[in-house]
Amino acid sequence: MKHIVKILSLLVAISGFWIGLLQAAIIPRSHTWLLPIYFVVSLGCYGLLMVGIGLMQFPTCPQEAVLLQKDIAEAKDFFKHKGVDVGSD
């Protein structure tokens, strides 16, 4: 719930800043109307950057891989005893 409040407060702040720029005419109106598009594009770039960083720092877990292989072997044995064809080893 707290995350939603943060996002909504950020959107309200950005909207207020944008409306303030429209009213103050500091930036030409033609540029001010493009600010939401720039914001969405930059948010998308930020999201892609965070996904890329997350993929580069993806942890390898050799212990978990061994446990997963044990679970797979147990599942194959279980299904073989039940008469299900699980393929070749």
N, CA, C and O atoms as CSV, one atom per row, in Angstrom:
chain,resi,resn,atom,element,x,y,z
A,1,MET,N,N,0.822,-1.195,0.000
A,1,MET,CA,C,0.000,0.000,0.000
A,1,MET,C,C,0.861,1.250,0.000
A,1,MET,O,O,0.514,2.247,-0.633
A,2,LYS,N,N,1.977,1.202,0.704
A,2,LYS,CA,C,2.850,2.369,0.771
A,2,LYS,C,C,3.444,2.692,-0.591
A,2,LYS,O,O,3.661,3.858,-0.920
A,3,HIS,N,N,3.708,1.648,-1.388
A,3,HIS,CA,C,4.279,1.864,-2.709
A,3,HIS,C,C,3.296,2.613,-3.611
A,3,HIS,O,O,3.694,3.477,-4.393
A,4,ILE,N,N,2.021,2.277,-3.497
A,4,ILE,CA,C,0.994,2.957,-4.291
A,4,ILE,C,C,0.917,4.428,-3.907
A,4,ILE,O,O,0.769,5.289,-4.775
A,5,VAL,N,N,1.015,4.719,-2.633
A,5,VAL,CA,C,0.974,6.108,-2.163
A,5,VAL,C,C,2.173,6.877,-2.711
A,5,VAL,O,O,2.033,8.031,-3.114
A,6,LYS,N,N,3.350,6.251,-2.731
A,6,LYS,CA,C,4.530,6.903,-3.285
A,6,LYS,C,C,4.346,7.215,-4.759
A,6,LYS,O,O,4.668,8.314,-5.211
A,7,ILE,N,N,3.830,6.251,-5.507
A,7,ILE,CA,C,3.629,6.444,-6.946
A,7,ILE,C,C,2.606,7.542,-7.192
A,7,ILE,O,O,2.819,8.410,-8.039
A,8,LEU,N,N,1.500,7.510,-6.461
A,8,LEU,CA,C,0.469,8.531,-6.654
A,8,LEU,C,C,0.972,9.920,-6.270
A,8,LEU,O,O,0.667,10.901,-6.950
A,9,SER,N,N,1.737,10.008,-5.190
A,9,SER,CA,C,2.264,11.319,-4.796
A,9,SER,C,C,3.269,11.825,-5.829
A,9,SER,O,O,3.329,13.026,-6.091
A,10,LEU,N,N,4.054,10.928,-6.415
A,10,LEU,CA,C,4.979,11.326,-7.469
A,10,LEU,C,C,4.218,11.817,-8.699
A,10,LEU,O,O,4.598,12.819,-9.305
A,11,LEU,N,N,3.155,11.121,-9.065
A,11,LEU,CA,C,2.347,11.560,-10.205
A,11,LEU,C,C,1.685,12.907,-9.949
A,11,LEU,O,O,1.604,13.740,-10.851
A,12,VAL,N,N,1.217,13.124,-8.738
A,12,VAL,CA,C,0.613,14.413,-8.395
A,12,VAL,C,C,1.659,15.520,-8.453
A,12,VAL,O,O,1.380,16.614,-8.945
A,13,ALA,N,N,2.861,15.243,-7.952
A,13,ALA,CA,C,3.922,16.249,-7.986
A,13,ALA,C,C,4.322,16.581,-9.416
A,13,ALA,O,O,4.505,17.749,-9.759
A,14,ILE,N,N,4.457,15.560,-10.247
A,14,ILE,CA,C,4.821,15.796,-11.648
A,14,ILE,C,C,3.708,16.548,-12.367
A,14,ILE,O,O,3.978,17.458,-13.151
A,15,SER,N,N,2.459,16.175,-12.106
A,15,SER,CA,C,1.335,16.881,-12.724
A,15,SER,C,C,1.293,18.336,-12.283
A,15,SER,O,O,1.043,19.229,-13.094
A,16,GLY,N,N,1.534,18.572,-11.011
A,16,GLY,CA,C,1.564,19.953,-10.517
A,16,GLY,C,C,2.683,20.758,-11.149
A,16,GLY,O,O,2.495,21.924,-11.498
A,17,PHE,N,N,3.857,20.138,-11.300
A,17,PHE,CA,C,4.977,20.813,-11.943
A,17,PHE,C,C,4.650,21.141,-13.394
A,17,PHE,O,O,4.953,22.229,-13.882
A,18,TRP,N,N,4.022,20.174,-14.081
A,18,TRP,CA,C,3.666,20.367,-15.493
A,18,TRP,C,C,2.636,21.486,-15.646
A,18,TRP,O,O,2.769,22.339,-16.523
A,19,ILE,N,N,1.616,21.481,-14.797
A,19,ILE,CA,C,0.596,22.539,-14.861
A,19,ILE,C,C,1.215,23.893,-14.515
A,19,ILE,O,O,0.856,24.916,-15.099
A,20,GLY,N,N,2.146,23.890,-13.560
A,20,GLY,CA,C,2.846,25.126,-13.232
A,20,GLY,C,C,3.638,25.671,-14.409
A,20,GLY,O,O,3.658,26.879,-14.642
A,21,LEU,N,N,4.293,24.781,-15.153
A,21,LEU,CA,C,5.023,25.221,-16.342
A,21,LEU,C,C,4.080,25.751,-17.413
A,21,LEU,O,O,4.400,26.710,-18.115
A,22,LEU,N,N,2.927,25.125,-17.531
A,22,LEU,CA,C,1.943,25.609,-18.512
A,22,LEU,C,C,1.437,26.997,-18.134
A,22,LEU,O,O,1.284,27.859,-19.000
A,23,GLN,N,N,1.178,27.218,-16.855
A,23,GLN,CA,C,0.634,28.499,-16.406
A,23,GLN,C,C,1.686,29.605,-16.421
A,23,GLN,O,O,1.377,30.749,-16.756
A,24,ALA,N,N,2.926,29.274,-16.061
A,24,ALA,CA,C,3.961,30.298,-15.944
A,24,ALA,C,C,4.541,30.698,-17.297
A,24,ALA,O,O,5.113,31.781,-17.423
A,25,ALA,N,N,4.404,29.859,-18.290
A,25,ALA,CA,C,4.921,30.118,-19.631
A,25,ALA,C,C,6.432,30.353,-19.611
A,25,ALA,O,O,6.943,31.166,-20.382
A,26,ILE,N,N,7.147,29.645,-18.733
A,26,ILE,CA,C,8.607,29.727,-18.689
A,26,ILE,C,C,9.188,29.042,-19.929
A,26,ILE,O,O,10.111,29.547,-20.568
A,27,ILE,N,N,8.630,27.902,-20.237
A,27,ILE,CA,C,9.022,27.129,-21.417
A,27,ILE,C,C,7.944,27.354,-22.472
A,27,ILE,O,O,6.766,27.442,-22.127
A,28,PRO,N,N,8.315,27.450,-23.752
A,28,PRO,CA,C,7.284,27.631,-24.789
A,28,PRO,C,C,6.224,26.530,-24.726
A,28,PRO,O,O,6.526,25.376,-24.422
A,29,ARG,N,N,4.980,26.910,-25.018
A,29,ARG,CA,C,3.861,25.968,-24.920
A,29,ARG,C,C,4.052,24.736,-25.792
A,29,ARG,O,O,3.617,23.646,-25.421
A,30,SER,N,N,4.691,24.890,-26.938
A,30,SER,CA,C,4.884,23.732,-27.820
A,30,SER,C,C,5.782,22.683,-27.164
A,30,SER,O,O,5.607,21.485,-27.387
A,31,HIS,N,N,6.734,23.132,-26.362
A,31,HIS,CA,C,7.605,22.189,-25.657
A,31,HIS,C,C,6.934,21.642,-24.402
A,31,HIS,O,O,7.138,20.483,-24.041
A,32,THR,N,N,6.147,22.460,-23.747
A,32,THR,CA,C,5.515,22.050,-22.492
A,32,THR,C,C,4.508,20.925,-22.728
A,32,THR,O,O,4.377,20.032,-21.891
A,33,TRP,N,N,3.804,20.956,-23.844
A,33,TRP,CA,C,2.826,19.904,-24.113
A,33,TRP,C,C,3.496,18.559,-24.390
A,33,TRP,O,O,2.857,17.512,-24.274
A,34,LEU,N,N,4.775,18.582,-24.754
A,34,LEU,CA,C,5.489,17.334,-25.018
A,34,LEU,C,C,6.093,16.720,-23.757
A,34,LEU,O,O,6.571,15.587,-23.801
A,35,LEU,N,N,6.085,17.433,-22.646
A,35,LEU,CA,C,6.694,16.922,-21.415
A,35,LEU,C,C,6.109,15.581,-20.952
A,35,LEU,O,O,6.882,14.723,-20.526
A,36,PRO,N,N,4.793,15.353,-21.010
A,36,PRO,CA,C,4.294,14.022,-20.598
A,36,PRO,C,C,4.834,12.903,-21.482
A,36,PRO,O,O,5.090,11.798,-21.002
A,37,ILE,N,N,5.006,13.186,-22.767
A,37,ILE,CA,C,5.558,12.161,-23.664
A,37,ILE,C,C,7.008,11.886,-23.294
A,37,ILE,O,O,7.427,10.730,-23.237
A,38,TYR,N,N,7.776,12.942,-23.042
A,38,TYR,CA,C,9.159,12.767,-22.603
A,38,TYR,C,C,9.223,11.986,-21.296
A,38,TYR,O,O,10.106,11.150,-21.106
A,39,PHE,N,N,8.295,12.261,-20.408
A,39,PHE,CA,C,8.272,11.568,-19.122
A,39,PHE,C,C,8.007,10.073,-19.312
A,39,PHE,O,O,8.667,9.242,-18.689
A,40,VAL,N,N,7.052,9.733,-20.161
A,40,VAL,CA,C,6.727,8.323,-20.386
A,40,VAL,C,C,7.900,7.606,-21.057
A,40,VAL,O,O,8.231,6.477,-20.695
A,41,VAL,N,N,8.522,8.260,-22.030
A,41,VAL,CA,C,9.662,7.651,-22.714
A,41,VAL,C,C,10.829,7.458,-21.742
A,41,VAL,O,O,11.468,6.406,-21.733
A,42,SER,N,N,11.101,8.474,-20.928
A,42,SER,CA,C,12.204,8.341,-19.976
A,42,SER,C,C,11.888,7.291,-18.913
A,42,SER,O,O,12.796,6.600,-18.452
A,43,LEU,N,N,10.634,7.157,-18.518
A,43,LEU,CA,C,10.247,6.115,-17.570
A,43,LEU,C,C,10.456,4.731,-18.180
A,43,LEU,O,O,10.915,3.813,-17.499
A,44,GLY,N,N,10.121,4.581,-19.460
A,44,GLY,CA,C,10.365,3.313,-20.148
A,44,GLY,C,C,11.848,2.992,-20.245
A,44,GLY,O,O,12.249,1.844,-20.054
A,45,CYS,N,N,12.667,4.001,-20.541
A,45,CYS,CA,C,14.119,3.799,-20.593
A,45,CYS,C,C,14.661,3.413,-19.224
A,45,CYS,O,O,15.532,2.549,-19.116
A,46,TYR,N,N,14.149,4.050,-18.185
A,46,TYR,CA,C,14.566,3.705,-16.824
A,46,TYR,C,C,14.200,2.261,-16.502
A,46,TYR,O,O,15.000,1.532,-15.915
A,47,GLY,N,N,12.996,1.848,-16.884
A,47,GLY,CA,C,12.572,0.472,-16.637
A,47,GLY,C,C,13.453,-0.529,-17.361
A,47,GLY,O,O,13.836,-1.549,-16.788
A,48,LEU,N,N,13.781,-0.245,-18.628
A,48,LEU,CA,C,14.666,-1.140,-19.373
A,48,LEU,C,C,16.064,-1.183,-18.758
A,48,LEU,O,O,16.701,-2.235,-18.714
A,49,LEU,N,N,16.527,-0.045,-18.293
A,49,LEU,CA,C,17.835,0.000,-17.637
A,49,LEU,C,C,17.837,-0.860,-16.375
A,49,LEU,O,O,18.790,-1.600,-16.131
A,50,MET,N,N,16.780,-0.766,-15.576
A,50,MET,CA,C,16.711,-1.552,-14.351
A,50,MET,C,C,16.623,-3.054,-14.652
A,50,MET,O,O,17.210,-3.862,-13.932
A,51,VAL,N,N,15.903,-3.427,-15.696
A,51,VAL,CA,C,15.834,-4.837,-16.085
A,51,VAL,C,C,17.208,-5.312,-16.546
A,51,VAL,O,O,17.644,-6.403,-16.180
A,52,GLY,N,N,17.890,-4.495,-17.349
A,52,GLY,CA,C,19.227,-4.861,-17.816
A,52,GLY,C,C,20.208,-5.011,-16.680
A,52,GLY,O,O,20.992,-5.960,-16.667
A,53,ILE,N,N,20.185,-4.094,-15.721
A,53,ILE,CA,C,21.074,-4.197,-14.568
A,53,ILE,C,C,20.742,-5.443,-13.748
A,53,ILE,O,O,21.638,-6.136,-13.266
A,54,GLY,N,N,19.448,-5.717,-13.596
A,54,GLY,CA,C,19.039,-6.917,-12.863
A,54,GLY,C,C,19.506,-8.193,-13.544
A,54,GLY,O,O,19.887,-9.154,-12.875
A,55,LEU,N,N,19.477,-8.207,-14.882
A,55,LEU,CA,C,19.950,-9.391,-15.605
A,55,LEU,C,C,21.468,-9.534,-15.520
A,55,LEU,O,O,21.985,-10.649,-15.456
A,56,MET,N,N,22.179,-8.412,-15.520
A,56,MET,CA,C,23.638,-8.485,-15.421
A,56,MET,C,C,24.074,-8.962,-14.041
A,56,MET,O,O,25.105,-9.623,-13.915
A,57,GLN,N,N,23.315,-8.642,-13.023
A,57,GLN,CA,C,23.677,-9.015,-11.663
A,57,GLN,C,C,22.913,-10.244,-11.179
A,57,GLN,O,O,22.841,-10.504,-9.978
A,58,PHE,N,N,22.337,-11.005,-12.129
A,58,PHE,CA,C,21.551,-12.178,-11.761
A,58,PHE,C,C,22.434,-13.173,-11.033
A,58,PHE,O,O,23.453,-13.605,-11.573
A,59,PRO,N,N,22.059,-13.545,-9.812
A,59,PRO,CA,C,22.926,-14.433,-9.030
A,59,PRO,C,C,22.848,-15.874,-9.527
A,59,PRO,O,O,21.785,-16.362,-9.909
A,60,THR,N,N,23.983,-16.530,-9.512
A,60,THR,CA,C,23.985,-17.960,-9.805
A,60,THR,C,C,23.962,-18.690,-8.469
A,60,THR,O,O,24.661,-18.320,-7.526
A,61,CYS,N,N,23.165,-19.708,-8.413
A,61,CYS,CA,C,22.982,-20.437,-7.155
A,61,CYS,C,C,23.273,-21.915,-7.397
A,61,CYS,O,O,22.350,-22.678,-7.681
A,62,PRO,N,N,24.525,-22.337,-7.293
A,62,PRO,CA,C,24.840,-23.748,-7.547
A,62,PRO,C,C,24.160,-24.694,-6.559
A,62,PRO,O,O,23.797,-25.813,-6.923
A,63,GLN,N,N,23.985,-24.254,-5.317
A,63,GLN,CA,C,23.330,-25.127,-4.336
A,63,GLN,C,C,21.867,-25.351,-4.733
A,63,GLN,O,O,21.347,-26.461,-4.616
A,64,GLU,N,N,21.223,-24.303,-5.196
A,64,GLU,CA,C,19.821,-24.434,-5.613
A,64,GLU,C,C,19.700,-25.304,-6.857
A,64,GLU,O,O,18.720,-26.032,-7.013
A,65,ALA,N,N,20.696,-25.233,-7.746
A,65,ALA,CA,C,20.675,-26.073,-8.945
A,65,ALA,C,C,20.763,-27.548,-8.568
A,65,ALA,O,O,20.084,-28.383,-9.167
A,66,VAL,N,N,21.593,-27.873,-7.583
A,66,VAL,CA,C,21.714,-29.261,-7.128
A,66,VAL,C,C,20.397,-29.718,-6.505
A,66,VAL,O,O,19.936,-30.828,-6.773
A,67,LEU,N,N,19.792,-28.873,-5.680
A,67,LEU,CA,C,18.498,-29.228,-5.071
A,67,LEU,C,C,17.415,-29.409,-6.136
A,67,LEU,O,O,16.566,-30.292,-6.021
A,68,LEU,N,N,17.452,-28.581,-7.157
A,68,LEU,CA,C,16.467,-28.709,-8.233
A,68,LEU,C,C,16.652,-30.019,-8.989
A,68,LEU,O,O,15.672,-30.676,-9.339
A,69,GLN,N,N,17.902,-30.402,-9.243
A,69,GLN,CA,C,18.152,-31.675,-9.919
A,69,GLN,C,C,17.673,-32.850,-9.061
A,69,GLN,O,O,17.139,-33.823,-9.592
A,70,LYS,N,N,17.858,-32.768,-7.751
A,70,LYS,CA,C,17.352,-33.821,-6.855
A,70,LYS,C,C,15.833,-33.886,-6.912
A,70,LYS,O,O,15.258,-34.974,-6.959
A,71,ASP,N,N,15.181,-32.727,-6.907
A,71,ASP,CA,C,13.721,-32.698,-6.988
A,71,ASP,C,C,13.233,-33.295,-8.303
A,71,ASP,O,O,12.228,-34.006,-8.330
A,72,ILE,N,N,13.934,-33.012,-9.377
A,72,ILE,CA,C,13.552,-33.560,-10.684
A,72,ILE,C,C,13.690,-35.079,-10.672
A,72,ILE,O,O,12.812,-35.789,-11.162
A,73,ALA,N,N,14.786,-35.574,-10.113
A,73,ALA,CA,C,14.995,-37.029,-10.042
A,73,ALA,C,C,13.908,-37.684,-9.189
A,73,ALA,O,O,13.391,-38.740,-9.555
A,74,GLU,N,N,13.556,-37.068,-8.056
A,74,GLU,CA,C,12.493,-37.600,-7.209
A,74,GLU,C,C,11.156,-37.609,-7.939
A,74,GLU,O,O,10.395,-38.570,-7.832
A,75,ALA,N,N,10.871,-36.556,-8.672
A,75,ALA,CA,C,9.608,-36.485,-9.405
A,75,ALA,C,C,9.560,-37.556,-10.492
A,75,ALA,O,O,8.522,-38.186,-10.694
A,76,LYS,N,N,10.676,-37.768,-11.192
A,76,LYS,CA,C,10.703,-38.809,-12.226
A,76,LYS,C,C,10.464,-40.181,-11.611
A,76,LYS,O,O,9.695,-40.979,-12.147
A,77,ASP,N,N,11.128,-40.459,-10.474
A,77,ASP,CA,C,10.916,-41.740,-9.807
A,77,ASP,C,C,9.464,-41.902,-9.368
A,77,ASP,O,O,8.881,-42.975,-9.523
A,78,PHE,N,N,8.889,-40.850,-8.828
A,78,PHE,CA,C,7.509,-40.900,-8.374
A,78,PHE,C,C,6.565,-41.226,-9.535
A,78,PHE,O,O,5.684,-42.078,-9.420
A,79,PHE,N,N,6.772,-40.529,-10.648
A,79,PHE,CA,C,5.875,-40.758,-11.786
A,79,PHE,C,C,6.130,-42.102,-12.458
A,79,PHE,O,O,5.199,-42.697,-13.002
A,80,LYS,N,N,7.370,-42.596,-12.433
A,80,LYS,CA,C,7.638,-43.923,-12.982
A,80,LYS,C,C,6.911,-44.989,-12.170
A,80,LYS,O,O,6.384,-45.947,-12.737
A,81,HIS,N,N,6.878,-44.831,-10.856
A,81,HIS,CA,C,6.164,-45.791,-10.008
A,81,HIS,C,C,4.658,-45.718,-10.228
A,81,HIS,O,O,3.951,-46.704,-10.020
A,82,LYS,N,N,4.162,-44.550,-10.650
A,82,LYS,CA,C,2.740,-44.398,-10.935
A,82,LYS,C,C,2.384,-44.864,-12.346
A,82,LYS,O,O,1.208,-44.914,-12.705
A,83,GLY,N,N,3.398,-45.205,-13.148
A,83,GLY,CA,C,3.146,-45.705,-14.502
A,83,GLY,C,C,3.121,-44.622,-15.555
A,83,GLY,O,O,2.623,-44.856,-16.656
A,84,VAL,N,N,3.633,-43.459,-15.262
A,84,VAL,CA,C,3.652,-42.358,-16.222
A,84,VAL,C,C,4.997,-42.379,-16.938
A,84,VAL,O,O,6.046,-42.487,-16.304
A,85,ASP,N,N,4.956,-42.274,-18.280
A,85,ASP,CA,C,6.191,-42.222,-19.056
A,85,ASP,C,C,6.775,-40.810,-18.965
A,85,ASP,O,O,6.154,-39.844,-19.409
A,86,VAL,N,N,7.979,-40.700,-18.384
A,86,VAL,CA,C,8.600,-39.393,-18.195
A,86,VAL,C,C,9.725,-39.147,-19.183
A,86,VAL,O,O,10.426,-38.141,-19.070
A,87,GLY,N,N,9.916,-40.025,-20.137
A,87,GLY,CA,C,10.972,-39.834,-21.135
A,87,GLY,C,C,12.250,-40.517,-20.705
A,87,GLY,O,O,12.313,-41.221,-19.697
A,88,SER,N,N,13.260,-40.278,-21.512
A,88,SER,CA,C,14.548,-40.936,-21.236
A,88,SER,C,C,15.409,-40.086,-20.319
A,88,SER,O,O,15.218,-38.874,-20.225
A,89,ASP,N,N,16.346,-40.714,-19.650
A,89,ASP,CA,C,17.244,-40.002,-18.730
A,89,ASP,C,C,18.385,-39.401,-19.462
A,89,ASP,O,O,19.243,-38.764,-18.851
